[in-house]
Amino acid sequence: QVQLVESGGGLVQSGGSLRLSCAASGMVSSINAMGWYRQAPGKQRDMVAAISRSGTIAYADFVKGRFTISRDNAKNTVYLQMNSLKPEDTAVYYCNANRLSALYWGQGTQVTVSS
């Protein structure tokens, strides 16, 4: 099993920044891709960004140029730097990790952007 704990969410004004962190523990060996998803009330959960163990990165179009994903394999931690935040970025942000074809999720952290 892999446990994921997110932190760094909160309330920020439009145009502001937040940095999310997600620390993995448990059976962390062989974790490949890690990523961030988000879910706004009444909407589906969408991929925000993902990063492989080797550093290959993918972003959703709606965050390109504003968000940056990074990863520290030694700390088993993935980060999401979010700049130029917009009210439409308001959502619960979830971390996930793929290990040997099993997908694990964190409990989520709320990000609220006020206009």
C-alpha positions as semicolon CSV with decimal commas, in nm:
position;residue;x (nm);y (nm);z (nm)
1;Q;0,000;0,000;0,000
2;V;0,097;0,358;-0,063
3;Q;-0,023;0,645;0,152
4;L;-0,036;0,996;0,009
5;V;-0,071;1,311;0,218
6;E;-0,131;1,646;0,052
7;S;-0,066;1,985;0,206
8;G;-0,047;2,348;0,102
9;G;-0,403;2,428;0,005
10;G;-0,586;2,734;0,126
11;L;-0,756;3,059;0,034
12;V;-0,582;3,300;-0,202
13;Q;-0,684;3,601;-0,405
14;S;-0,705;3,593;-0,781
15;G;-0,356;3,631;-0,928
16;G;-0,192;3,480;-0,623
17;S;0,016;3,167;-0,579
18;L;0,010;2,847;-0,379
19;R;0,240;2,549;-0,359
20;L;0,095;2,205;-0,299
21;S;0,299;1,915;-0,168
22;C;0,222;1,545;-0,164
23;A;0,434;1,305;0,037
24;A;0,420;0,932;-0,031
25;S;0,488;0,669;0,232
26;G;0,453;0,296;0,267
27;M;0,554;0,082;-0,029
28;V;0,714;0,368;-0,224
29;S;0,957;0,157;-0,423
30;S;0,855;0,120;-0,785
31;I;0,624;0,424;-0,780
32;N;0,626;0,548;-1,137
33;A;0,403;0,838;-1,230
34;M;0,272;1,084;-0,975
35;G;0,030;1,359;-1,046
36;W;-0,234;1,607;-0,947
37;Y;-0,604;1,605;-1,027
38;R;-0,875;1,845;-0,923
39;Q;-1,247;1,832;-0,873
40;A;-1,479;2,128;-0,842
41;P;-1,829;2,086;-0,692
42;G;-2,061;1,915;-0,935
43;K;-1,786;1,849;-1,188
44;Q;-1,573;1,552;-1,283
45;R;-1,222;1,500;-1,157
46;D;-0,973;1,632;-1,412
47;M;-0,602;1,573;-1,455
48;V;-0,397;1,884;-1,383
49;A;-0,039;1,765;-1,421
50;A;0,162;1,445;-1,406
51;I;0,528;1,355;-1,385
52;S;0,699;1,023;-1,436
53;R;0,985;0,895;-1,224
54;S;1,226;0,993;-1,501
55;G;1,082;1,344;-1,519
56;T;0,853;1,333;-1,821
57;I;0,578;1,589;-1,761
58;A;0,229;1,646;-1,892
59;Y;-0,003;1,937;-1,820
60;A;-0,368;2,003;-1,884
61;D;-0,415;2,286;-2,132
62;F;-0,595;2,499;-1,875
63;V;-0,284;2,523;-1,651
64;K;-0,004;2,545;-1,905
65;G;0,220;2,841;-1,833
66;R;0,075;2,891;-1,485
67;F;0,137;2,567;-1,292
68;T;0,461;2,373;-1,254
69;I;0,488;2,015;-1,133
70;S;0,810;1,884;-0,985
71;R;0,923;1,580;-0,796
72;D;1,185;1,483;-0,540
73;N;1,234;1,108;-0,570
74;A;1,461;1,098;-0,265
75;K;1,178;1,241;-0,054
76;N;0,900;1,058;-0,243
77;T;0,729;1,393;-0,278
78;V;0,560;1,568;-0,567
79;Y;0,491;1,941;-0,577
80;L;0,256;2,166;-0,768
81;Q;0,350;2,532;-0,789
82;M;0,043;2,727;-0,887
83;N;0,084;3,086;-1,007
84;S;-0,160;3,338;-1,155
85;L;-0,448;3,159;-0,988
86;K;-0,800;3,223;-1,113
87;P;-1,136;3,175;-0,943
88;E;-1,203;2,885;-1,180
89;D;-0,904;2,704;-1,026
90;T;-1,110;2,660;-0,709
91;A;-1,139;2,288;-0,639
92;V;-1,023;2,004;-0,421
93;Y;-0,681;1,901;-0,545
94;Y;-0,589;1,534;-0,521
95;C;-0,249;1,372;-0,550
96;N;-0,213;1,029;-0,705
97;A;0,059;0,775;-0,755
98;N;0,088;0,480;-0,988
99;R;0,273;0,180;-0,856
100;L;0,281;-0,148;-1,046
101;S;-0,046;-0,061;-1,223
102;A;-0,225;0,020;-0,898
103;L;-0,344;0,377;-0,851
104;Y;-0,340;0,543;-0,511
105;W;-0,507;0,869;-0,406
106;G;-0,458;1,122;-0,131
107;Q;-0,741;1,269;0,071
108;G;-0,736;1,599;-0,116
109;T;-0,664;1,957;-0,023
110;Q;-0,899;2,249;-0,083
111;V;-0,784;2,539;-0,297
112;T;-1,011;2,842;-0,303
113;V;-0,937;3,144;-0,522
114;S;-1,137;3,457;-0,448
115;S;-1,209;3,717;-0,714
